[in-house]
């Protein structure tokens, strides 16, 4: 035994070299695999290991024990001969004699293959999450987790966590050539383990500990570590939905979206006011939305984010479903349940900016890596956030790969892209001199445009049947035109202009509306220039804007009648529909992200009536081809009366394909009943009143046309037939030809 220790001591003096030993001890070595683990020295195998706190360390191989000698100048470094080629484990004892055995991470070869390495180096790896991040796996016959992270300007990167006392000297990673990627396989690390990356910048400075940009899980805020999550092996039960979802997302489909902030839809007051879990939402929320007749659920961002007050719009973990509601598989449970109820799932996605939190992407490897170095390009004054450097290939790759990730791994049916206008223009919300022109001297952000086109082309190609939608508030051309036709490639665009105009109109006292009449008609000037969604979103009921009901003028009955008429106008108007939660039952209070919706108001009949109306509007919209199949085509719409400003009356026809019965929509937006209003119609005969927002069922006065009218052959409004109607005050009527 004495001879073995003496030989070990002499060998340890030769290997590792003094400089390597000192750099390892100081945590400065950038090539730990060149020193630690097994190495050939002549015909012998030498094993070196770095283990602070160990009193003794030995390697066990082939049933034999081989002591490793402590390095005299680096007291946490041990080395010695371990004969043969058989695998070994390390056995350490501390000063109290406690013993543990463990696999040596530095005896394992690389995990990332040549093709992945090539694509990573090129910045074109479409499924980045399959290589980067933390992956539970079997490697060379041993269970553990493979960690990989992109930090091209780092001098050294280490995985740290409770498993190594958060000591960055213990598990420095292997640099993968020119890719900028670092990797390591840690045996014995598995599901639920917390971790971060300790990064030594190029200048030798230690950066704040960083969460994993491609991590699949995170600790519950305010804690900030990433968490190892095994996202493999989920058993989906949504084959029927996936087979037919392309038709459910098409321009010709009825699309009525219920927008939800999952943290405040419902809460458990008796359990600390906690939000619903994903699994609870899979029952309660999904059942409710399906019963209300909506076709899609849209969630405010569910990517991990540190600050509740951002509602998810300042994400740090783009690849991690927020743990506020449960782990990744439970989010899949929610998506799966929605699909089995016939509901599509849309996620709000935020590729435009990210927060400055120290554990996030900001100066990730000690340099402006994900963001621009120049604040005129890289800092967003409106939100105090950092803007992605869309022109950097690897950053664009990170973003469009993330979009694909949610569609493939979580069966999400669509992405609504936030703040597209802020990405399209370099001078967005900036004064002169505060922005940098593009290479042509213009204001368009050519790199962001290229990234969005790449994202849309990739997603529609790789995951047929999905949809993407842009929240875009300008007149940028071709937002929903295909990429190969020169557009941005989105499936749909939010119609922010329609929303602003119509909400402005409906907030006016009815006596003044005749002076603003064409705020309600202007949207038809451009209604078919894009594939539009009509959004009444969360943004309209926060920051002092009041609830939808509070926007309406007049006494309470007028407020409810106005809002019912507004929804009737919206559902009859060309375009897909979106309504934020609580608006369907006319919540009185402005939305509060920290409290659940005021479900208690449903004890009052006017609120229950509003809820019934929205359910019936959805039912009629879905069942009536004329109301949806040509939402995005001018042939689906014809004005009957657009200019009756003095009486604030509007009338139009919705038309489907040949053979589809048309729908006449008539709105009276004053609190005065109008009798004997002649309406032109495309054919004579009975026209049923299929929906009347003034019906008693909805809280109205039950005025109207006793279920329908008979049109005679008197031409009017350029149409061959006409009928006289009674228009209830503040109401919208839907008429269809045919007997009751």
C-alpha positions as a printed Julia matrix, in Angstrom:
740×3 Matrix{Float64}:
   0.0    0.0     0.0
   2.93   2.33    0.82
   4.4    1.74   -2.64
   1.04   2.53   -4.29
   0.69   5.82   -2.36
   4.28   6.79   -3.16
   3.75   6.1    -6.85
   0.51   8.04   -6.74
   2.22  10.98   -5.1
   5.0   11.07   -7.69
   2.55  10.84  -10.54
   0.35  13.56   -9.09
   3.35  15.86   -9.07
   3.69  15.32  -12.84
  -0.02  15.38  -13.64
  -1.82  17.68  -13.61
   0.76  20.29  -14.4
   1.27  22.98  -11.76
  -0.39  25.7   -13.87
  -3.42  23.52  -14.54
  -3.71  22.62  -10.88
  -3.61  26.23   -9.74
  -6.16  27.3   -12.35
  -8.53  24.52  -11.31
  -8.17  25.45   -7.66
  -8.92  29.09   -8.47
 -11.85  28.2   -10.74
 -10.18  29.72  -13.8
  -9.61  26.69  -16.02
 -11.37  26.82  -19.4
 -10.59  23.21  -20.4
 -11.39  21.05  -17.37
 -11.79  17.88  -19.45
  -8.17  18.33  -20.52
  -7.14  17.83  -16.89
  -9.86  16.1   -14.9
 -11.08  12.56  -15.42
  -9.03   9.72  -16.95
  -5.91  10.53  -19.0
  -3.22   8.41  -20.55
   0.34   8.89  -19.33
   2.49   6.51  -21.25
   0.83   3.15  -20.78
  -0.91   4.17  -17.63
  -4.3    5.7   -16.93
  -4.19   8.63  -14.52
  -7.39   9.89  -12.92
  -7.65  13.45  -11.61
 -10.6   14.82   -9.65
 -11.4   18.11   -7.97
 -13.38  17.74   -4.75
 -13.4   20.48   -2.1
 -14.05  19.19    1.4
 -12.72  15.69    0.82
 -10.24  14.32    3.36
  -9.4   11.35    1.12
 -10.4   10.31   -2.38
  -9.99   7.0    -4.15
 -11.1    5.39   -7.38
 -12.84   2.01   -7.31
 -12.49  -0.05  -10.49
 -12.79  -3.75  -11.13
 -13.37  -4.41   -7.44
 -10.08  -2.77   -6.5
  -9.43   0.48   -4.68
  -6.87   2.99   -5.95
  -6.03   5.94   -3.68
  -5.65   9.34   -5.3
  -3.1   11.73   -3.86
  -3.82  15.31   -2.85
  -2.01  17.92   -4.95
   0.38  19.83   -2.67
  -0.36  23.22   -4.3
  -4.06  22.69   -5.05
  -5.46  21.01   -1.93
  -8.85  20.19   -3.49
  -7.29  18.38   -6.44
  -6.49  14.67   -6.3
  -4.74  12.46   -8.85
  -3.34   8.97   -9.18
  -3.05   5.86  -11.35
  -6.11   3.67  -11.95
  -4.93   0.65  -13.97
  -6.92  -0.87  -16.81
  -9.75   0.48  -18.95
 -12.75  -0.53  -16.88
 -15.11   2.2   -15.66
 -14.51   3.5   -12.16
 -16.37   5.35   -9.46
 -14.96   7.78   -6.94
 -15.17   7.23   -3.18
 -14.69  10.21   -0.92
 -14.44  10.56    2.85
 -14.79  13.83    4.72
 -13.06  14.82    7.95
 -15.72  13.06   10.03
 -15.23   9.8     8.2
 -18.49   9.99    6.25
 -18.18   8.13    2.96
 -19.95   8.48   -0.38
 -19.46   6.95   -3.81
 -20.29   8.72   -7.06
 -19.64   8.69  -10.76
 -16.95  11.02  -12.09
 -18.55  13.43  -14.62
 -15.17  13.86  -16.27
 -14.91  10.24  -17.36
 -17.85  10.65  -19.79
 -17.51  11.65  -23.42
 -19.43  14.43  -25.18
 -23.16  14.11  -25.77
 -23.68  16.63  -28.57
 -23.15  14.96  -31.94
 -21.39  16.26  -35.04
 -24.54  17.31  -36.92
 -25.91  19.15  -33.89
 -22.54  20.78  -33.39
 -22.48  21.93  -37.01
 -26.0   23.38  -36.82
 -25.27  25.06  -33.5
 -22.14  26.62  -34.92
 -24.09  27.82  -37.95
 -26.93  29.16  -35.79
 -29.55  27.22  -37.73
 -30.64  24.45  -35.34
 -34.42  24.47  -35.74
 -35.02  22.35  -32.63
 -32.55  24.0   -30.33
 -34.27  22.65  -27.23
 -33.35  19.09  -28.19
 -29.68  19.92  -27.69
 -29.43  22.84  -25.26
 -30.96  22.94  -21.8
 -31.01  20.17  -19.19
 -31.93  16.71  -20.48
 -32.5   13.69  -18.25
 -30.97  10.75  -20.08
 -28.88   7.59  -20.02
 -25.34   8.3   -21.24
 -22.77   5.54  -21.58
 -25.01   3.32  -19.47
 -25.42   5.76  -16.57
 -28.47   7.84  -15.62
 -28.02  11.56  -15.19
 -28.64  14.92  -16.8
 -26.9   16.52  -19.74
 -26.49  20.28  -19.51
 -25.67  22.5   -22.48
 -25.68  26.28  -22.79
 -24.6   28.88  -25.35
 -22.08  31.36  -23.91
 -19.54  32.08  -26.68
 -17.63  34.86  -24.9
 -17.24  33.08  -21.57
 -13.85  32.03  -20.26
 -15.42  29.31  -18.13
 -18.98  28.02  -17.56
 -20.03  25.75  -14.69
 -23.24  24.09  -13.61
 -24.0   24.88   -9.99
 -26.71  23.8    -7.6
 -27.35  22.18   -4.22
 -25.61  19.06   -5.53
 -22.23  20.89   -5.53
 -22.86  23.56   -2.89
 -23.26  26.16   -5.67
 -19.49  26.02   -6.13
 -18.54  26.91   -9.71
 -15.14  25.21   -9.37
 -16.66  21.75   -9.05
 -18.39  21.22  -12.39
 -16.86  23.42  -15.09
 -18.15  22.44  -18.52
 -16.61  21.31  -21.8
 -16.34  23.93  -24.55
 -17.6   22.63  -27.92
 -15.19  24.14  -30.39
 -16.32  27.27  -32.22
 -20.03  26.74  -31.47
 -19.98  28.86  -28.33
 -21.73  25.97  -26.57
 -20.61  24.4   -23.28
 -21.79  20.99  -22.12
 -21.41  18.45  -19.33
 -23.14  15.22  -18.29
 -23.7   14.98  -14.53
 -24.45  11.42  -13.38
 -27.07  11.01  -10.69
 -28.77  14.36  -11.32
 -32.43  14.01  -12.25
 -35.96  15.38  -12.26
 -36.58  18.25   -9.86
 -32.97  19.29   -9.26
 -32.32  23.05   -9.07
 -29.43  24.52  -11.03
 -27.93  27.64  -12.55
 -24.87  28.5   -14.59
 -21.86  30.27  -13.14
 -20.13  32.13  -15.95
 -16.67  33.63  -15.95
 -16.61  36.46  -18.45
 -13.85  36.99  -20.97
 -12.36  39.63  -18.67
 -12.22  37.15  -15.78
 -15.19  38.6   -13.91
 -17.78  36.25  -12.39
 -21.29  37.05  -13.68
 -24.41  36.81  -11.54
 -25.63  33.21  -11.5
 -27.76  32.69  -14.6
 -30.92  30.66  -15.12
 -30.89  28.36  -18.14
 -32.16  30.17  -21.28
 -33.41  26.81  -22.59
 -34.45  25.4   -19.23
 -37.73  23.46  -19.13
 -38.61  24.38  -15.56
 -37.94  26.92  -12.84
 -38.34  27.46   -9.12
 -41.42  29.25   -7.93
 -40.81  33.02   -7.93
 -39.29  34.91   -6.2
 -36.71  32.12   -6.33
 -34.87  32.15   -9.64
 -33.06  28.86  -10.24
 -33.84  26.6   -13.17
 -35.22  23.15  -12.41
 -34.44  19.94  -14.28
 -37.67  18.71  -15.9
 -37.98  15.56  -17.96
 -40.43  16.56  -20.69
 -40.31  13.24  -22.54
 -42.96  10.57  -22.64
 -46.28  12.35  -22.32
 -49.26  10.28  -23.42
 -51.49  12.5   -25.55
 -55.18  11.71  -26.08
 -55.98  14.39  -28.65
 -55.54  12.52  -31.93
 -59.0   13.46  -33.17
 -58.39  17.16  -32.59
 -54.93  17.1   -34.14
 -56.3   15.38  -37.23
 -58.87  18.1   -37.91
 -57.42  21.21  -36.32
 -56.29  22.74  -39.63
 -59.94  23.23  -40.47
 -60.6   24.73  -37.04
 -57.88  27.35  -37.52
 -58.65  28.21  -41.15
 -59.8   31.58  -42.48
 -63.13  29.96  -43.29
 -63.66  28.61  -39.77
 -65.63  30.23  -36.96
 -62.94  31.46  -34.56
 -64.13  32.96  -31.28
 -61.34  33.32  -28.71
 -61.64  33.56  -24.93
 -58.54  35.35  -23.64
 -57.45  34.32  -20.15
 -54.98  35.38  -17.51
 -54.78  32.05  -15.75
 -53.6   33.59  -12.48
 -56.82  35.55  -11.98
 -59.63  33.67  -13.75
 -60.46  31.87  -10.53
 -58.59  31.63   -7.23
 -58.83  29.42   -4.17
 -59.69  31.93   -1.44
 -59.6   29.29    1.31
 -56.13  28.19    0.26
 -54.25  31.46    0.51
 -55.92  32.97   -2.56
 -53.84  30.76   -4.79
 -54.51  30.54   -8.54
 -55.79  27.39  -10.22
 -53.37  24.67  -11.11
 -53.11  23.54  -14.72
 -55.04  20.4   -13.82
 -57.8   22.33  -12.08
 -58.05  24.62  -15.11
 -58.22  21.52  -17.32
 -61.59  20.85  -15.72
 -63.11  24.13  -14.59
 -61.82  26.55  -17.22
 -62.07  24.17  -20.16
 -65.63  23.14  -19.26
 -66.69  26.77  -18.88
 -65.18  27.96  -22.15
 -66.64  25.04  -24.06
 -70.07  25.66  -22.52
 -69.83  29.34  -23.51
 -69.4   28.32  -27.15
 -65.93  29.75  -27.72
 -63.72  27.89  -30.16
 -60.3   28.77  -28.74
 -58.63  29.55  -25.43
 -55.87  32.14  -25.51
 -53.55  32.48  -22.52
 -51.58  35.54  -21.57
 -47.94  34.42  -21.56
 -47.3   31.25  -19.6
 -43.53  31.26  -20.11
 -41.68  31.62  -16.83
 -41.41  35.21  -15.64
 -40.1   36.72  -12.4
 -42.62  39.52  -11.84
 -46.34  38.79  -11.42
 -47.17  42.39  -12.33
 -45.86  41.89  -15.87
 -48.7   39.38  -16.5
 -46.04  37.23  -18.18
 -45.04  39.82  -20.78
 -41.49  40.04  -19.38
 -40.38  36.4   -19.61
 -37.06  34.99  -18.49
 -37.65  31.28  -19.2
 -39.04  31.11  -22.72
 -38.91  27.3   -22.72
 -40.47  26.79  -19.27
 -44.23  26.77  -18.58
 -44.58  28.84  -15.43
 -44.49  26.72  -12.3
 -47.13  28.99  -10.72
 -49.72  26.47  -11.97
 -47.7   23.26  -11.99
 -44.94  21.36  -13.85
 -44.74  20.91  -17.66
 -46.71  17.67  -17.93
 -49.61  19.28  -16.08
 -49.68  22.11  -18.61
 -49.93  19.37  -21.23
 -52.9   18.01  -19.28
 -54.61  21.37  -19.76
 -53.93  21.47  -23.5
 -55.01  17.85  -23.89
 -58.26  18.5   -22.01
 -59.02  21.53  -24.16
 -58.49  19.53  -27.33
 -60.74  16.74  -26.13
 -63.46  19.37  -25.59
 -62.96  20.72  -29.11
 -61.09  23.88  -28.06
 -57.93  25.2   -29.66
 -55.18  26.63  -27.44
 -53.29  29.81  -28.29
 -50.36  31.18  -26.29
 -49.24  34.77  -26.16
 -45.57  34.73  -27.19
 -43.1   37.51  -26.42
 -40.07  37.59  -28.75
 -39.68  41.37  -28.71
 -37.94  42.04  -25.42
 -36.85  40.59  -22.08
 -36.35  41.94  -18.55
 -33.07  43.13  -17.06
 -33.2   40.72  -14.09
 -29.7   39.64  -13.14
 -30.48  35.91  -13.44
 -31.86  36.3   -16.97
 -30.43  36.92  -20.43
 -28.99  40.38  -19.76
 -25.23  40.36  -20.47
 -25.48  36.61  -20.25
 -21.82  35.75  -20.77
 -20.47  39.12  -19.65
 -21.28  40.72  -23.0
 -24.4   41.99  -24.73
 -25.11  38.53  -26.13
 -28.88  38.35  -26.63
 -29.38  42.12  -26.68
 -27.8   45.0   -28.59
 -24.89  46.72  -26.88
 -26.1   50.13  -28.08
 -29.09  51.21  -25.93
 -30.52  53.04  -28.96
 -31.16  49.56  -30.37
 -31.14  47.39  -27.27
 -33.16  49.17  -24.59
 -36.93  49.61  -24.55
 -37.88  52.82  -22.71
 -41.59  52.0   -22.47
 -41.06  48.81  -20.49
 -37.47  49.21  -19.18
 -36.56  45.99  -20.94
 -33.88  44.81  -23.33
 -34.49  44.21  -27.03
 -33.21  41.07  -28.72
 -30.46  41.45  -31.29
 -32.55  39.99  -34.11
 -29.65  40.34  -36.54
 -27.51  37.85  -34.64
 -28.08  34.46  -36.22
 -27.97  32.53  -32.95
 -30.44  34.88  -31.27
 -32.92  34.65  -34.14
 -32.44  30.86  -34.01
 -33.2   30.9   -30.27
 -36.48  32.75  -30.9
 -37.9   30.88  -33.87
 -36.89  27.56  -32.35
 -38.79  28.54  -29.2
 -41.92  29.17  -31.26
 -41.63  25.69  -32.77
 -41.03  24.22  -29.32
 -44.45  25.24  -27.96
 -46.21  23.98  -31.07
 -44.47  20.61  -31.14
 -43.85  19.75  -27.49
 -47.1   21.08  -26.05
 -49.48  20.66  -29.02
 -50.32  24.35  -28.82
 -52.48  25.36  -31.79
 -51.35  28.92  -32.22
 -49.11  31.76  -31.08
 -50.26  35.34  -30.7
 -47.11  37.42  -31.06
 -46.98  40.37  -28.7
 -45.94  43.92  -29.58
 -45.14  43.29  -33.24
 -45.15  47.02  -34.0
 -42.31  47.54  -31.52
 -40.26  45.01  -33.49
 -41.1   46.32  -36.94
 -39.77  49.83  -36.42
 -36.45  50.97  -35.05
 -37.93  54.32  -34.02
 -40.88  52.79  -32.17
 -41.66  55.04  -29.19
 -38.34  56.87  -29.66
 -37.53  60.51  -30.28
 -35.27  61.76  -33.02
 -31.66  60.89  -32.25
 -32.66  58.01  -29.97
 -32.64  55.34  -32.64
 -30.3   53.89  -35.27
 -31.5   53.71  -38.91
 -31.23  50.47  -40.84
 -28.56  49.87  -43.5
 -30.68  51.76  -46.03
 -31.26  54.71  -43.71
 -34.87  53.7   -43.02
 -36.86  53.06  -39.87
 -37.86  49.45  -40.54
 -36.14  46.82  -38.42
 -35.07  44.55  -41.26
 -33.56  41.95  -38.94
 -36.71  41.61  -36.83
 -38.79  41.35  -39.99
 -36.53  38.56  -41.24
 -36.84  36.72  -37.92
 -40.65  36.89  -37.96
 -40.79  35.68  -41.54
 -38.46  32.81  -40.67
 -40.57  31.94  -37.62
 -43.83  31.9   -39.54
 -42.45  29.96  -42.5
 -40.86  27.39  -40.18
 -43.92  26.9   -37.99
 -46.43  26.59  -40.81
 -44.13  24.17  -42.64
 -43.19  21.96  -39.71
 -46.53  21.94  -37.86
 -49.36  22.05  -40.41
 -52.69  23.29  -39.16
 -51.47  25.84  -36.6
 -52.1   29.57  -36.62
 -50.04  32.62  -35.74
 -51.5   36.05  -35.02
 -49.8   39.44  -34.78
 -50.68  42.13  -32.28
 -49.76  44.89  -34.72
 -51.14  48.41  -34.37
 -49.79  50.11  -37.51
 -50.58  49.9   -41.21
 -47.5   47.82  -42.03
 -48.46  46.01  -45.25
 -48.87  42.28  -45.63
 -48.78  41.2   -42.0
 -51.04  38.21  -42.75
 -49.81  37.67  -46.3
 -47.68  34.52  -46.86
 -43.91  34.9   -46.76
 -43.53  33.68  -50.34
 -45.9   36.46  -51.4
 -43.8   39.12  -49.69
 -45.69  39.25  -46.4
 -44.71  38.65  -42.78
 -46.42  35.26  -42.9
 -48.83  35.54  -39.97
 -52.16  33.77  -40.26
 -54.06  36.62  -38.61
 -53.63  40.18  -37.43
 -55.34  41.86  -34.5
 -57.47  44.74  -35.79
 -56.39  47.4   -33.32
 -57.84  50.21  -35.44
 -61.33  48.67  -35.37
 -61.08  48.23  -31.62
 -60.01  51.82  -30.97
 -62.61  53.34  -33.32
 -65.57  51.34  -32.1
 -64.76  51.7   -28.4
 -64.39  55.44  -28.91
 -67.79  55.58  -30.61
 -69.66  53.47  -28.08
 -68.31  55.57  -25.18
 -70.06  58.67  -26.58
 -73.46  59.64  -25.24
 -75.99  58.42  -27.84
 -77.12  61.97  -28.57
 -73.62  62.74  -29.87
 -73.07  59.53  -31.84
 -74.4   60.95  -35.1
 -71.32  63.17  -35.21
 -69.05  60.11  -34.97
 -71.13  57.77  -37.12
 -68.36  56.61  -39.41
 -66.09  55.46  -36.62
 -68.26  52.34  -36.83
 -68.06  52.04  -40.61
 -64.43  52.97  -41.22
 -63.18  49.49  -40.4
 -64.9   48.18  -43.53
 -62.65  50.36  -45.69
 -59.73  48.03  -44.89
 -61.49  45.02  -43.33
 -60.25  42.6   -46.02
 -56.7   43.91  -46.43
 -55.6   41.4   -43.76
 -57.02  38.33  -42.05
 -58.34  40.17  -39.02
 -59.22  39.22  -35.47
 -61.45  41.75  -33.68
 -59.89  42.0   -30.21
 -61.45  43.3   -27.04
 -58.49  42.24  -24.94
 -57.06  42.64  -21.46
 -55.42  45.91  -22.54
 -58.86  47.54  -22.71
 -59.77  46.87  -19.07
 -56.65  47.87  -17.1
 -54.6   50.94  -16.18
 -57.59  53.09  -15.37
 -59.53  52.29  -18.55
 -62.32  50.69  -16.55
 -64.35  47.62  -17.34
 -66.32  47.23  -20.55
 -69.52  48.01  -18.68
 -67.98  51.13  -17.15
 -67.11  52.45  -20.62
 -70.78  52.55  -21.57
 -72.65  55.85  -21.04
 -75.96  56.41  -19.33
 -77.86  54.8   -16.44
 -77.44  51.11  -15.68
 -80.06  49.8   -18.11
 -78.44  51.8   -20.91
 -74.98  50.54  -19.99
 -76.12  46.93  -20.29
 -78.11  47.6   -23.47
 -75.14  49.44  -25.0
 -72.78  46.61  -24.19
 -75.19  43.97  -25.53
 -75.54  45.98  -28.74
 -71.79  46.41  -29.0
 -71.23  42.66  -28.76
 -74.0   42.11  -31.29
 -72.28  44.56  -33.65
 -68.93  42.81  -33.11
 -70.17  39.28  -33.75
 -71.97  40.41  -36.91
 -68.93  42.29  -38.23
 -66.42  40.55  -40.52
 -63.43  39.19  -38.65
 -62.69  36.55  -36.04
 -63.63  37.39  -32.44
 -61.66  37.76  -29.2
 -63.03  38.64  -25.77
 -61.08  38.9   -22.52
 -62.36  36.96  -19.53
 -65.0   38.69  -17.41
 -66.27  40.73  -20.32
 -68.7   37.95  -21.22
 -70.72  38.66  -18.06
 -70.06  42.42  -17.85
 -67.79  42.48  -14.83
 -68.2   45.9   -13.24
 -64.69  46.32  -11.85
 -61.54  46.85  -13.83
 -59.46  43.68  -14.18
 -57.16  43.0   -11.22
 -54.46  40.45  -11.92
 -54.13  39.66   -8.19
 -57.8   38.78   -7.64
 -60.2   36.41   -9.31
 -62.97  37.65  -11.57
 -66.03  38.99   -9.79
 -68.14  35.9   -10.34
 -70.53  37.12   -7.68
 -72.13  39.6   -10.08
 -73.78  36.65  -11.82
 -76.3   36.62   -8.99
 -77.84  39.63  -10.75
 -80.03  39.01  -13.8
 -78.47  41.66  -16.11
 -75.08  39.94  -15.78
 -76.56  36.49  -16.34
 -78.34  37.89  -19.38
 -75.09  39.24  -20.8
 -73.49  35.84  -20.31
 -76.4   34.15  -22.14
 -76.07  36.62  -24.99
 -72.37  35.88  -25.51
 -73.09  32.14  -25.41
 -75.85  32.55  -28.01
 -73.74  34.83  -30.2
 -71.03  32.17  -30.24
 -73.58  29.44  -31.0
 -75.13  31.4   -33.86
 -71.73  32.43  -35.23
 -70.46  28.84  -35.26
 -73.64  27.38  -36.75
 -74.13  29.97  -39.49
 -71.69  29.8   -42.43
 -72.59  33.29  -43.66
 -71.23  34.71  -40.39
 -67.77  33.14  -40.67
 -66.77  31.38  -43.91
 -65.99  34.69  -45.66
 -64.82  36.66  -42.66
 -61.69  37.61  -44.58
 -63.21  38.16  -48.04
 -65.06  41.23  -49.36
 -67.62  38.94  -51.02
 -68.82  38.03  -47.52
 -70.08  41.52  -46.74
 -72.48  44.08  -48.24
 -73.6   47.34  -46.71
 -77.36  47.84  -46.72
 -77.37  51.1   -44.76
 -74.13  52.8   -43.74
 -75.12  56.47  -43.75
 -78.13  56.84  -41.41
 -76.13  59.01  -39.03
 -79.09  61.03  -37.78
 -80.72  57.95  -36.27
 -77.46  55.97  -35.63
 -78.72  52.95  -37.57
 -76.46  50.52  -39.44
 -77.45  47.53  -41.57
 -75.49  45.03  -43.61
 -75.59  41.56  -45.08
 -73.24  38.71  -44.26
 -72.92  36.2   -47.08
 -71.34  32.77  -47.28
 -70.68  30.44  -50.17
 -73.28  29.69  -52.84
 -76.29  28.13  -51.19
 -75.55  29.49  -47.7
 -78.5   31.53  -46.38
 -77.5   35.19  -45.88
 -77.77  37.04  -42.58
 -79.04  40.61  -42.26
 -77.61  42.5   -39.28
 -79.32  45.71  -38.15
 -78.08  47.97  -35.34
 -79.87  50.81  -33.6
 -77.36  52.58  -31.38
 -79.66  55.13  -29.78
 -81.92  54.59  -26.75
 -84.95  55.35  -28.96
 -87.18  52.61  -30.41
 -87.4   52.99  -34.21
 -90.61  51.77  -35.85
 -91.26  51.33  -39.55
 -87.62  51.32  -40.57
 -87.54  49.93  -44.1
 -84.68  47.54  -44.78
 -83.6   46.28  -48.18
 -83.22  42.5   -48.39
 -81.94  40.17  -51.09
 -85.13  38.1   -51.31
 -88.83  38.27  -50.5
 -90.54  36.02  -47.97
 -90.24  35.3   -44.28
 -87.11  36.52  -42.44
 -86.7   35.07  -38.95
 -85.35  37.19  -36.12
 -82.71  34.64  -35.07
 -81.15  36.89  -32.42
 -82.24  40.13  -30.76
 -79.95  41.67  -28.13
 -83.02  43.31  -26.54
 -84.6   39.94  -25.74
 -85.76  39.55  -22.14
 -83.55  36.45  -21.91
 -80.56  38.77  -22.17
 -81.9   41.43  -19.83
 -83.62  43.57  -22.47
 -87.14  44.89  -22.91
 -88.25  42.1   -25.26
 -89.09  44.55  -28.03
 -88.75  43.75  -31.72
 -90.66  42.06  -34.52
 -92.44  39.15  -32.8
 -89.93  36.68  -34.15
 -89.63  37.89  -37.72
 -90.85  39.93  -40.68
 -92.18  39.24  -44.16
 -90.3   40.94  -46.99
 -92.23  42.07  -50.03
 -91.14  42.85  -53.55
 -90.51  46.55  -52.94
 -86.91  47.23  -53.91
 -84.9   49.25  -51.42
 -81.24  49.95  -50.67
 -80.41  48.54  -54.1
 -81.88  45.16  -53.18
 -84.92  43.5   -54.83
 -87.03  43.12  -51.67
 -87.6   44.95  -48.39
 -89.43  44.83  -45.07
 -90.41  47.3   -42.37
 -88.77  46.63  -39.01
 -89.12  47.74  -35.43
 -85.67  48.4   -34.0
 -85.55  48.23  -30.19
 -83.48  50.9   -28.42
 -79.74  50.16  -28.23
 -80.06  46.82  -29.97
 -78.77  44.62  -32.75
 -81.01  42.21  -34.7
 -79.96  39.22  -36.81
 -82.4   38.12  -39.54
 -82.26  35.03  -41.74
 -84.62  33.86  -44.49
 -86.92  30.91  -43.83
 -89.8   29.75  -41.68
 -89.52  29.41  -37.91
